[in-house]
Amino acid sequence: MAGSSDIRTNGFAALMITVFINALNDNFFRLVFIFLALRVYVADGNGTFYYSLIGFIFLLPFVLFSPYAGYVGDRFSKKAVIVGTRVAEAVVLMTAALMLTLHHMPGLFVALFLMGLQSTFFSPVKFGILPEIVREEELSRANGHMQLWTFLAIILGTALAGFIMEWARDALWIPATVIVLLSLVGLVSSLFVPHTRAGGDPAPFRLNAFADVAAAIGEIRRFRVLFLVVTGIAWFWALGTLYQLNVPMFAELQLQVGEMRTGIILTLLAVGIGVGSILAGHLAGGRIEMRHVPAGMLAAGVFSVLLFLAGDSYAATLVLSFLLGIGAGFFIVPISAYLQNESPARRRARFIAASNFLAFSAMLVAPVLFWILTGPLGAKPGHIFVISGLASVLVGVYTVHLAWRGSLEDDS
């Protein structure tokens, strides 16, 4: 049922606050754990296996449970699912806070998995509820607000984690208190999200929900450009996961700076992606400019290699991280727009869900690759920038080749 409200209501504001807090806590808690793992495992010479495991554990629920999360969101009231996941987040983060104060690393890994699990079930309903609470003509603006507040939360969570961890040092009750307070704010705000009826989707529950995903991927393969696009989206998110793991190690071992200045590097990378996304959208002038795709990836690849060549210069690292983000923004915007616009209308939701599954799967592979490179193969953080940068340049060259042949034109 179409919504009848606009975005200037208290209910919509409550949804935005809930979405903002969820993204903020996801990134804040994960970065706090990453910084702690650097101290416990990497700085003490215990290798990168457990450090790399952080990214893997958080992303695993998204791959394993996303199909079931979609079923729950379609079957039950989206407001009820939102409140239920906020209750779960509060309980999980209270547990995580206790584990932080006790310096109990195994308990933190369990809490991290559960944090990813509740986010898996929250993700589809936070978007799916929009058509039920706002008018159709307001949907584009509502989605814009959703993306804006999510992105701002990612930036703030990243910066805040670095600042608080450097300020708190061994007093881990301080970040523990922050995550608990934030989770309670998110729980309270979720109570004011507008009520929605249960969807009552008659589709039966399928234990093997991955069969639907596999079928959708098989359909996408018949659309050559769409398949290239969903592959490119998966590549983008895998790179992002790799950089989120590599930047703190690079800052700690090569630049030898603290958590706060490490957080600034990650923040500028995220801001660069935002600026690049805005510029790409503005320069496209209402069109889907696939020519931005190879340029963006080539730029990201070159700036990644330059991060290694910058040596120990913190200032150069800041500038290059920002420029790398801009290149990445130019890459992701047109291919995301292409997926949304060119997917067949009757299969658009299935195609986007399949693309999300591939993206999460690629993100799950990234920590494994990171551990293989930095563990058994002995690569340094600077080498990771070179390897990923050269791989990105190859991807950029391949997309130039496709564009030259006209292979990035519409499938129709």
KASULUR-V64531 format. One record per backbone hydrogen bond with DSSP energy under -1.0 kcal/mol. CO is the residue of the C=O (numbers start at 0). NH is the residue of the N-H. Records with the same first field share a line. If there is no record, write none. Layout:
CO = NH + NH
This chain:
4 = 134
8 = 12
9 = 13
10 = 14
11 = 15
12 = 16
13 = 17
14 = 18
15 = 19
16 = 20
17 = 21
18 = 22
19 = 23
20 = 24
21 = 25
22 = 26
23 = 27
24 = 28
25 = 29
26 = 30
27 = 31
28 = 32
29 = 33
30 = 34
31 = 35
32 = 36
33 = 37
34 = 38
35 = 39
36 = 40 + 41
37 = 42
40 = 45
41 = 44
47 = 51
48 = 52
50 = 53
51 = 55
52 = 56
53 = 57
54 = 58
55 = 59
58 = 62
59 = 63
60 = 64
64 = 68
65 = 69
66 = 70
67 = 71
68 = 72
69 = 73
70 = 74
71 = 75
73 = 200
74 = 199
76 = 80
77 = 81
78 = 82
79 = 83
80 = 84
81 = 85
82 = 86
83 = 87
84 = 88
85 = 89
86 = 90
87 = 91
88 = 92
89 = 93
90 = 94
91 = 95
92 = 96
93 = 97
94 = 98
95 = 99
96 = 100
97 = 101
98 = 103
99 = 102
102 = 104
103 = 107
104 = 108
105 = 109
106 = 110
107 = 111
108 = 112
109 = 113
110 = 114
111 = 115
112 = 116
113 = 117
114 = 118
115 = 119
116 = 120
117 = 121
118 = 122
121 = 125
123 = 127
124 = 128
126 = 129
128 = 131
129 = 132 + 133
130 = 2
134 = 137
135 = 138
137 = 141
138 = 142
139 = 143
140 = 144
141 = 145
142 = 146
143 = 147
144 = 148
145 = 149
146 = 150
147 = 151
148 = 152
149 = 153
150 = 154
151 = 155
152 = 156
153 = 157
154 = 158
155 = 159
156 = 160
157 = 161
158 = 162
159 = 163
160 = 164
161 = 165
162 = 166
163 = 167
164 = 168
167 = 170
169 = 171
170 = 173
171 = 175
172 = 176
173 = 177
174 = 178
175 = 179
176 = 180
177 = 181
178 = 182
179 = 183
180 = 184
181 = 185
182 = 186
183 = 187
184 = 188
185 = 189
188 = 191
189 = 192
206 = 208
207 = 210
209 = 213
210 = 214
211 = 215
212 = 216
213 = 217
214 = 218
215 = 219
216 = 220
218 = 221
219 = 222
222 = 226
223 = 227
224 = 228
225 = 229
226 = 230
227 = 231
228 = 232
229 = 233
230 = 234
231 = 235
232 = 236
233 = 237
234 = 238
235 = 239
236 = 240
237 = 241
238 = 242
239 = 243
240 = 244
241 = 245
242 = 246
245 = 249
246 = 250
247 = 251
248 = 252
249 = 253 + 254
250 = 256
257 = 261
258 = 262
259 = 263
260 = 264
261 = 265
262 = 266
263 = 267
264 = 268
265 = 269
266 = 270
267 = 271
268 = 272
269 = 273
270 = 274
271 = 275
272 = 276
273 = 277
274 = 278
275 = 279
276 = 280
277 = 281
278 = 282
279 = 283
283 = 286
287 = 289
288 = 291
289 = 292
291 = 295
292 = 296
293 = 297
294 = 298
295 = 299
296 = 300
297 = 301
298 = 302
299 = 303
300 = 304
301 = 305
302 = 306
304 = 308
305 = 309
307 = 310
309 = 312
312 = 316
313 = 317
314 = 318
315 = 319
316 = 320
317 = 321
318 = 322
319 = 323
320 = 324
321 = 325
322 = 326
323 = 327
324 = 328
325 = 329
326 = 330
327 = 331
328 = 332
331 = 335
332 = 336
333 = 337
334 = 338
335 = 339
336 = 340
337 = 341
338 = 342
343 = 346
346 = 350
347 = 351
348 = 352
349 = 353
350 = 354
351 = 355
352 = 356
353 = 357
354 = 358
355 = 359
356 = 360
357 = 361
358 = 362
359 = 363
360 = 364
361 = 365
364 = 368
365 = 369
366 = 370
367 = 371
368 = 372
369 = 373
370 = 374
371 = 376
372 = 378
379 = 383
380 = 384
381 = 385
382 = 386
383 = 387
384 = 388
385 = 389
386 = 390
387 = 391
388 = 392
389 = 393
390 = 394
391 = 395
392 = 396
393 = 397
394 = 398
395 = 399
396 = 400
397 = 401
398 = 402
399 = 403
400 = 404
401 = 406
405 = 408
